[in-house]
Amino acid sequence: MLLGTSAALLAVILSPLLFLAFPVVFPLLFFRWLYLLLTYCSGSPSNLTKLLLFCVEDLLFYMSEIPSGIRLLFRYSSVENKVYTRFKKTSLKADIYRVDDPTRPTIIFIYGGAWGSGGRWMYCLLAQRLSKDLDVNVVVPDYSYYPEASMTEMAYQIQSVDKFAHNLFDESTDIWWMGHSAGAHLVMLYHLRLFLGGSVDTVIETNPVRPSDFVFQEPPTLIPSFQSLPDLSGRGVPLPQSVRFDKINKTNGDRTRGLFLLSGVYDIRQHLEYETARGVHQVSPMKNATFGHFESSSPTSLLDRLIREKGGFCTAQLLQEFPTVHFMHGSRDLSVPDGQSHVLQKILSSVSVKTTINYKLPFGHASIITHLSDRKASSALLSEIDKIMKSHKERGLRN
């Protein structure tokens, strides 16, 4: 017990030193170790060997990324940024990485962080690699997250990014979106709410709940069933009335071509079950960030219910101009199961939305981003993204 506590304490003490080693995923590393420390100090039963191996593995991985952290410190100071909107008196900025040709495509990258952490500066190396290797403009915005904002309000901020990007570059520039983890969820949620328009008003919570009303016991060995939860009908936190997703009046029209969704969460209720089984639900901001509105915060649930209530044909009509969706998920991802991508991909395909999925990528949840950020690494994933963008452009020229 003493040895386990000492190991966890050492991990927490050393984690600030790793700030330079790899700031992209530093918050996740710190909170994972902190959770282990709290678990041990509370006297909960756990496996000492697993803890030691876990800490050593993390230390070795992130220490190997020291060169990336140093490059980030030197490069970020020269990055262009602009205020794109204000949210609750806070000015939100976006970093802009331009290429010489103003007509080249633009990628808008929305970072993850479990809806409760993150910052645009962490993804400087990723943005620079995307910009240089793909010859594209890149926009990386900050957004307010929990507790300042709910998931719906986060998605609403994405709408301001959309307007900003459409007016920032040349009128012939194609717009592509890329999101990772919680960022992939917000990209998908925003575009669904945008295209469904008033139709989503019919998709309301049948049993909205306050996140604080969930009382979980120790992590079970099997995924729990939510059928055993008490009826909390009518006790959800109301969403702000000012949050509306109307069709955007963009200068020169809508130029969005596709969405690249990396390791995303699309069914909140199902993922909460998974978090509970792993024992991380108490430290994850996810359930609180929904403000109790699980269904309307979940692209999978929102679409599934809309299809059941309005029919597949009607839903397909609403989504007939929806951009192509490209799901990418690591086969070693233990944080978000690839089933999240599989299920949503099948539902979208059933209503004639063009989709692709690659779930055999040899990455974990964070390493899919660290790999894309490392310019020395040969990336089949980057080549796949480039191929998709070029083939879309070629089809557009032929048409």
Disulfide bonds with the S-S distance in Angstrom:
none
